[in-house]
């Protein structure tokens, strides 16, 4: 049994160069649905080293996912990221593999762990929202028509330039600081998690579009209270935002894609802009 307790930085990943590692992270962060994320992870794994199967278990989530056909040799990992247990992942192989193969597998696991953490947070938040919406039978039909969940995507303005100027570690510190600021300033029911470089998602239970606009205004104030200071730039931190809601959608991926569309429209409009996805 092997254990991963800390995500490798892009500088310490051994078998993927920075551009490939970044592409993989971005591909993983496209998915908030955990099963779909793991399917993408398995396809990437099978492409870069000779794994026969992948199995993921999470007892807390009552979840088990399996891909491929079991082999005779295995390597298992207890996944922990930012002091949070993410479940157990196991690869199997038809034959014994060398240390380089195992190291490649561990690098790939390290790259997917933040996305797994986000997908688990999103899964938990969605389940909590469903429970919160559950009403006695005589009230359900009317109250369900009056409820909605919102998703706000927030992209830090100029993040690529910040990363190029100051490095990936410093840029990530900014993202985590913004995430902490939002989590403290928003409602307890709201969840904030990172889904890409410089990109945060805010899940807003029972929040229709009109109310989501009010949350976005508060988010703008919270971000505006932060200032970016480094050797070359001093200024107020700003972000573009895109909002989508669950009403009329069928999957979490659909809501995420709608929010991404709205965010891109906001970015096209310029820094510190906001757009809501319109059907």
VMD Tcl script that draws the C-alpha trace (Angstrom):
set ca {
  {0.00 0.00 0.00}
  {1.41 3.39 -0.99}
  {0.17 6.71 0.32}
  {0.15 10.13 -1.32}
  {-0.26 12.89 1.23}
  {0.92 15.95 -0.66}
  {0.43 17.15 -4.21}
  {3.66 17.49 -6.13}
  {4.35 20.95 -7.52}
  {4.75 21.38 -11.26}
  {8.49 21.71 -10.67}
  {8.78 18.31 -8.92}
  {6.62 16.24 -11.28}
  {9.20 13.92 -12.80}
  {7.69 12.38 -15.91}
  {5.65 15.24 -17.39}
  {7.06 18.57 -18.49}
  {5.31 21.76 -17.38}
  {3.20 22.23 -20.52}
  {1.98 18.62 -20.53}
  {1.24 18.72 -16.80}
  {-0.73 21.95 -17.22}
  {-2.72 20.45 -20.13}
  {-3.56 17.40 -18.03}
  {-4.65 19.51 -15.06}
  {-6.86 21.62 -17.32}
  {-8.40 18.50 -18.87}
  {-9.15 17.06 -15.44}
  {-10.68 20.30 -14.18}
  {-13.19 20.29 -17.04}
  {-15.25 17.77 -15.06}
  {-17.14 18.21 -11.80}
  {-18.92 14.87 -12.10}
  {-16.59 12.46 -10.28}
  {-17.36 9.39 -12.39}
  {-16.74 11.29 -15.61}
  {-13.54 12.76 -14.18}
  {-12.29 9.30 -13.28}
  {-13.13 8.05 -16.78}
  {-10.97 10.80 -18.26}
  {-8.23 10.02 -15.74}
  {-8.35 6.33 -16.68}
  {-8.08 7.09 -20.41}
  {-5.02 9.28 -19.76}
  {-3.49 6.63 -17.49}
  {-3.95 3.82 -19.99}
  {-2.34 6.00 -22.66}
  {0.89 6.67 -20.76}
  {1.63 3.45 -18.85}
  {0.53 -0.23 -19.13}
  {-2.26 -0.39 -16.55}
  {-4.87 -3.14 -16.86}
  {-7.49 -1.52 -14.65}
  {-8.31 1.34 -12.33}
  {-10.51 1.10 -9.24}
  {-11.59 4.01 -7.05}
  {-13.33 3.57 -3.69}
  {-14.70 6.13 -1.28}
  {-16.53 4.65 1.69}
  {-17.72 8.06 2.96}
  {-19.41 8.71 -0.39}
  {-20.59 5.09 -0.72}
  {-18.94 5.08 -4.12}
  {-16.89 2.58 -6.13}
  {-15.87 2.98 -9.78}
  {-13.96 0.45 -11.90}
  {-12.45 0.63 -15.38}
  {-10.60 -2.03 -17.39}
  {-9.89 -5.68 -16.61}
  {-8.10 -6.67 -13.41}
  {-4.46 -7.69 -13.64}
  {-2.32 -9.87 -11.36}
  {-0.22 -7.07 -9.85}
  {-1.49 -3.93 -8.14}
  {-0.46 -0.60 -6.65}
  {-2.85 1.11 -4.23}
  {-2.89 4.66 -2.91}
  {-4.73 6.35 -0.07}
  {-5.44 9.80 -1.51}
  {-5.09 12.81 0.77}
  {-4.97 16.40 -0.46}
  {-4.86 19.51 1.74}
  {-5.46 17.29 4.78}
  {-8.66 15.90 3.26}
  {-9.09 12.19 2.60}
  {-10.23 11.57 -0.98}
  {-10.62 7.80 -1.02}
  {-8.52 4.92 -2.31}
  {-7.25 4.41 -5.85}
  {-5.78 1.16 -7.18}
  {-4.08 0.33 -10.48}
  {-3.59 -3.26 -11.60}
  {-1.07 -4.53 -14.15}
  {-0.79 -7.72 -16.18}
  {2.91 -8.00 -15.28}
  {5.26 -6.56 -12.70}
  {6.20 -2.99 -13.56}
  {9.37 -1.03 -12.88}
  {9.81 1.96 -10.60}
  {9.59 4.44 -13.48}
  {6.11 3.16 -14.34}
  {4.96 3.49 -10.75}
  {6.49 6.96 -10.53}
  {4.63 7.98 -13.70}
  {1.38 6.69 -12.19}
  {2.04 8.66 -9.00}
  {2.75 11.83 -10.98}
  {-0.55 11.45 -12.80}
  {-2.40 10.84 -9.54}
  {-0.81 13.97 -8.06}
  {-2.08 16.00 -11.01}
  {-5.67 14.72 -10.70}
  {-6.06 15.02 -6.92}
  {-7.17 18.70 -6.85}
  {-9.87 17.88 -9.43}
  {-10.98 14.85 -7.37}
  {-11.21 17.07 -4.29}
  {-13.33 19.58 -6.20}
  {-15.58 16.87 -7.65}
  {-16.15 15.41 -4.18}
  {-16.94 18.87 -2.78}
  {-19.37 19.48 -5.64}
  {-20.98 16.06 -5.16}
  {-21.44 16.72 -1.43}
  {-22.80 20.21 -2.03}
  {-25.29 18.93 -4.60}
  {-26.47 16.19 -2.26}
  {-26.87 18.73 0.55}
  {-28.84 21.01 -1.74}
  {-31.11 18.14 -2.73}
  {-31.77 17.34 0.92}
  {-32.44 21.00 1.66}
  {-34.98 21.12 -1.15}
  {-36.78 17.98 0.02}
  {-40.22 18.91 1.32}
  {-43.30 17.01 2.52}
  {-45.26 15.61 -0.39}
  {-48.07 18.19 -0.17}
  {-45.57 21.07 -0.47}
  {-43.06 19.62 -2.88}
  {-44.75 20.44 -6.15}
  {-45.14 24.16 -5.40}
  {-41.88 24.77 -3.54}
  {-39.73 22.92 -6.08}
  {-40.98 25.36 -8.71}
  {-39.67 28.24 -6.60}
  {-36.17 26.85 -5.96}
  {-33.05 26.88 -8.06}
  {-29.31 26.41 -7.62}
  {-26.72 28.74 -9.07}
  {-23.13 28.28 -10.19}
  {-20.80 31.26 -10.35}
  {-17.47 30.92 -12.13}
  {-14.84 33.48 -11.24}
  {-11.71 34.08 -13.33}
  {-9.01 36.29 -11.84}
  {-8.15 39.04 -14.33}
  {-4.61 38.91 -15.69}
  {-3.90 35.56 -14.03}
  {-1.71 34.30 -16.85}
  {0.48 37.39 -16.62}
  {0.64 37.06 -12.83}
  {1.84 33.47 -13.17}
  {4.41 34.34 -15.84}
  {5.73 37.27 -13.82}
  {5.84 35.68 -10.36}
  {5.72 31.92 -10.89}
  {3.10 29.20 -10.46}
  {3.47 28.90 -6.68}
  {2.85 32.61 -6.05}
  {-0.09 32.66 -8.48}
  {-1.63 29.66 -6.71}
  {-1.26 31.46 -3.39}
  {-3.40 34.29 -4.80}
  {-6.09 31.81 -5.87}
  {-6.15 30.16 -2.44}
  {-6.31 33.55 -0.72}
  {-9.28 34.59 -2.86}
  {-10.94 31.23 -2.19}
  {-10.52 31.69 1.56}
  {-11.82 35.26 1.39}
  {-14.96 34.18 -0.45}
  {-15.59 31.18 1.79}
  {-15.45 33.41 4.85}
  {-17.57 36.18 3.32}
  {-20.37 34.15 1.73}
  {-23.13 32.08 3.27}
  {-22.27 28.89 5.12}
  {-24.25 26.88 2.56}
  {-22.20 28.22 -0.37}
  {-19.20 26.16 -1.51}
  {-16.08 27.62 -3.12}
  {-13.56 25.43 -4.93}
  {-10.88 25.74 -7.59}
  {-11.50 24.09 -10.95}
  {-8.67 25.46 -13.08}
  {-5.73 27.87 -13.10}
  {-7.04 31.16 -11.70}
  {-10.62 29.88 -11.91}
  {-12.94 29.38 -8.92}
  {-16.44 27.93 -8.81}
  {-19.01 29.06 -6.25}
  {-21.97 26.71 -5.80}
  {-25.04 28.62 -4.61}
  {-27.81 26.32 -3.28}
  {-31.39 27.60 -3.63}
  {-30.24 30.68 -5.51}
  {-32.06 31.73 -8.70}
  {-30.50 34.07 -11.25}
  {-31.75 37.29 -9.64}
  {-30.34 36.33 -6.23}
  {-27.12 35.10 -7.83}
  {-26.60 38.65 -9.09}
  {-26.68 39.85 -5.50}
  {-24.09 37.23 -4.53}
  {-21.91 38.32 -7.47}
  {-22.05 41.89 -6.23}
  {-20.86 40.74 -2.81}
  {-18.11 38.66 -4.42}
  {-16.96 41.73 -6.33}
  {-16.70 43.70 -3.08}
  {-14.77 40.90 -1.38}
  {-12.29 40.67 -4.23}
  {-12.03 44.44 -4.51}
  {-10.88 44.59 -0.89}
  {-7.73 42.69 -1.93}
  {-4.73 44.34 -3.57}
  {-2.04 42.76 -5.69}
  {1.48 43.86 -4.80}
  {4.69 42.58 -6.33}
  {7.90 44.01 -7.70}
  {6.27 45.26 -10.90}
  {2.56 45.77 -10.27}
  {0.47 47.28 -7.50}
  {-3.27 47.44 -7.96}
  {-6.71 46.23 -7.00}
  {-7.46 42.60 -7.71}
  {-10.41 42.11 -10.08}
  {-12.17 39.16 -11.67}
  {-14.67 38.35 -14.39}
  {-17.69 36.24 -13.47}
  {-20.12 34.00 -15.31}
  {-23.37 32.70 -13.79}
  {-25.55 29.73 -14.72}
  {-28.44 28.05 -12.92}
  {-29.68 24.49 -12.70}
  {-33.28 25.13 -13.75}
  {-33.92 23.45 -17.09}
  {-30.64 21.51 -17.09}
  {-30.05 17.77 -16.72}
  {-26.45 17.37 -15.57}
  {-23.80 19.18 -13.55}
  {-21.58 19.22 -16.65}
  {-24.25 21.13 -18.56}
  {-24.46 23.77 -15.83}
  {-20.67 24.06 -15.74}
  {-20.49 24.51 -19.51}
  {-23.14 27.21 -19.39}
  {-21.23 29.03 -16.66}
  {-18.04 28.76 -18.74}
  {-19.86 30.28 -21.71}
  {-21.07 33.17 -19.56}
  {-17.58 33.68 -18.13}
  {-16.05 33.83 -21.61}
  {-18.62 36.45 -22.61}
  {-17.65 38.45 -19.51}
  {-13.96 38.19 -20.37}
  {-14.68 39.34 -23.92}
  {-16.36 42.42 -22.44}
  {-13.25 43.34 -20.42}
  {-11.86 43.13 -16.89}
  {-14.23 43.01 -13.92}
  {-17.23 42.09 -16.09}
  {-20.20 39.86 -15.28}
  {-22.49 37.86 -17.55}
  {-25.39 35.47 -16.93}
  {-26.01 32.54 -19.24}
  {-29.17 33.09 -21.26}
  {-31.02 30.17 -22.86}
}
mol new
graphics top color blue
foreach p $ca { graphics top sphere $p radius 0.5 }
foreach p [lrange $ca 0 end-1] q [lrange $ca 1 end] { graphics top cylinder $p $q radius 0.2 }
display resetview
